[in-house]
Each structure stands twice: as C-alpha cells, then as structure tokens.
C-alpha cells in the first residue's frame, strides 16, 4: 500500500471538525467478462489527525487520476 499526501479536507465525525486527509492507494486485478483482466486502483482517505476512515474511490488503471 502506498501513501499520498493530499490537499483535501473533509469533515471527520470522530474529530467533529474539518481535517486534512491522508490517502492510501492499492492495486488489484479484476477479471472481465471476456476473460481478460483489468487493474483497479482503490484510493482510501483517512483523517490525518485521528486516522479515521473517511471515504474511498476506485479507478481503472487507464483512467486519468487527479492527485
């Protein structure tokens, strides 16, 4: 798992305030209906202060990611 330093901020329900987010991303292989495989990148965002999970997003490897 790789770490990202982001400039995103979201409301943390644990801290009860707006907090900066720390992103982690991981790759996984997924089989397609035609028998091939595709790589899915999952980005999980956690509160930078208390490390509480905030949200996650998934992208295909070929799509454009905005970090």
Secondary structure as GFF3:
##gff-version 3
##sequence-region A 1 67
A	DSSP	beta_strand	2	12	.	.	.	ID=ss1
A	DSSP	beta_strand	17	31	.	.	.	ID=ss2
A	DSSP	beta_strand	37	47	.	.	.	ID=ss3
A	DSSP	beta_strand	53	60	.	.	.	ID=ss4
###
